[in-house]
């Protein structure tokens, strides 16, 4: 019954220490074996070390080149220099996880062989893709940027692959967009050519009508009717006949002329609009722009990121020792080898089984202890009564002693008794606390701890636009924490020498970045500003580093913007050259029409040619019929081309002016020197150290020493009472 009761007790109710005490040697051996084995199996012999490289970038806001660059898209709000929002970030993550980038990386770096996958394996692609997904991680950062992380056994290869993935973003997105853009361009090109042919057909039809003498229905009809009235009033029969013939032709073909002319005008307007779409589709199909802003490029890691051997050894050892304790505890429970109770088990409560003892002459069966005790009581009842009374008295005295010990131990933890205990040991405590305070004062002095001075700068971002859903402040935090700014600060102040680091050390760069991050803290305040805190042994250096971070931030933003402005300038330059060539070509056509055919202005020359043909222009004066007929013939043949060329020159000139304005605006931004932060609090050299806080160190050490001393005193007092109780 007792064994069953004990097995139901909680395992750690004082039992664990008994198991540990009984099997301490076993546990030590098991722990050492676990440490050795975990250290061996986490070594490069069994686990290949992996190095990590990371690229951080933002997507651009706009994906269409024409809608951003061409000036007639007034409704477009996305700027080419604007960073993408959450939608663009998710699109970029989707592109990064596409098989287009994966297959290109696999082919470029021959990852099938690099990962040791056999060409003859039945599931080589599955294994390859699983390895790729394990080694290439793409995620969105808290600042809405895209983080590309690559793990590989070769540190340089990991950095190269991370940078290659970032570079493939542009080509992959452009490739996908070009497929759609080229199809769209073919559709627009077909519609443009069809409409252009329709315009040409109408022009040809009008040329036929002009050959009949119908050049401008309204003006000719008005002029012929007015002149007919004059000739009829003068009684000029020949003039009347000529005018009636002309009017008959206009009457016959005038309606057709007006219909064709109006339709031609409408088609030309449509042609002008579709020409703009044609140009947009052509730009989208042939030109490309980057789709990312790279904040931090990948670099070769100096220290492996996986596995973390000390963590593996620690967890393995703790787990193995814990399981060993549980195993030994269960073994004792079921084997009944350890009394799982703080109190000692009484031998009187054990009912012994009869024991069979083999002798050389006979077999002796021993009786159980309980039966022997009963026989003794029957043989000598008085003696047994005295023995029982003595045992009872001793048991009561023992219980009284244990209760006294428990009472004495409990009273130590009473506040009044603690005070009495402190008074009793006051000299010892004073010496211990005083010595601790002196040692803390000594070891927190500049002899052992280098004093650090803090310089703080607080600034708001300015002249920037949010890249995605993040605020301007979060964008600034992401950029000032970039490796480029860290490297610039490290190089400018030669922090390797300043921090007494050996540049030839194997993990120099890792330690350098660690020291930088320990001494430079950049965070967002509750007022959405950015606070830069720099700790350094030199107050002047701390202030200069804080200011340098803001200066390099301005340079970083300016470089990001100028790189995009430069691309836009190149795009505008190409567009302006194309427009200039188009204008030159049209001007040459106008020159030919003016010099060879003598026509340059349709409306005015049409009226004058009509007057010359009717011989009514000079009130009966001389008219050069030959010249008039030549001009009339030229007008009939080339008037359509003249009107089209004039209209195209006007459109191209307007487009050129708009492009030039945009070009000049972009050039102003490119050449401007702007700052991108509003400094609220400038950094200055501190006149008092910020670290260490000596009084705080002294107080904490003194309190800790006092607490440890009190625990020691309680242990001593407890031991003293135990020894007295045993006596």
Secondary structure, DSSP 8 states (H G I E B T S, - for coil): -HHHHHHTS-TTSSHHHHHHHHTHHHHHHHHHHHHHHHHHHTSTTTS--BEEEEEEEEEBS---HHHHHSTT-TT----TTSB--HHHHHHHHHHHTSHHHHHHHHHHHTHHHHTT--TT-TTHHHHHHHHHHHHEEEEE-TTS-EEEEEEESSHHHHHHHHHHHHHHHHHHHHHHHHHHHHHHHHHHHHHHHHHHHHHHHHHHHHHHHHHTT-S-HHHHHHHHHHHHHHHHHHT-HHHHHHHHHHHHHHHHHHHHHHHHHHHHHHHHHHHHHHHHHHHHHHHHHH-----EEEEE-----SS--B--HHHHHHHHHHHHHHHHHHHHHHHHHHHT-S--SSS---GGG-----EEEE-SS-EEEE--HHHHHHHHHHH-HHHHHHHHHHHHHHHHHHHHHHHHHHHHHHHHTSHHHHHHHHHHTHHHHHHHHHHHHHHHHHHTSTTTS--BEEEEEEEEE-S---SSSS-HHHHHHHHHTSHHHHHHHHHHHTHHHHTT--TTSTTHHHHHHHHHHHHEEEEE-TTS-EEEEEEESSHHHHHHHHHHHHHHHHHHHHHHHHHHHHHHHHHHHHHHHHHHHHHHHHHHHHHHHHHHS----HHHHHHHHHHHHHT-TTTT----HHHHHHHHHHHHHHHHHHHHHHHHHHHHHHHHHHHHHHHHHHHHHHH-----EEEEE-----SS--B--HHHHHHHHHHHHHHHHHHHHHHHHHHHHHHHHH-
